[in-house]
Amino acid sequence: MIVIGMVSGKWMVLDANTREIYGLFQDGGEPLQMVRFSPDGKFLVLGSRDGVLYIYQVDDKYKKYTRMGRCMVSLLLSQFHDNNH
């Protein structure tokens, strides 16, 4: 199974051996930068450039995707200073 995230916010699922396309989907308009299956293959998470994660339930041998939700993620970057110098 191959999942391809695109810069348009679209993503597609295709069979790695036959190249049959199982679906073409759209989530937002920002580029998708991360695509990961859960270790058990029951969920798929897609992350877009604007910090939104889309969570899908995976069924029917990777042929059916049901959106379970989405959430915003923000990363706080901080610098640590050594007060000894």
Stockholm file with secondary structure:
# STOCKHOLM 1.0

chainA/1-85         MIVIGMVSGKWMVLDANTREIYGLFQDGGEPLQMVRFSPDGKFLVLGSRDGVLYIYQVDDKYKKYTRMGRCMVSLLLSQFHDNNH
#=GR chainA/1-85 SS CEEEECTTSEEEEECTTTCCEEEEEECCSSCEEEEEECTTSSEEEEEETTSEEEEEEEETTTTEEEEEEEEECCCCCCCCCCTTC
#=GC SS_cons        CEEEECTTSEEEEECTTTCCEEEEEECCSSCEEEEEECTTSSEEEEEETTSEEEEEEEETTTTEEEEEEEEECCCCCCCCCCTTC
//
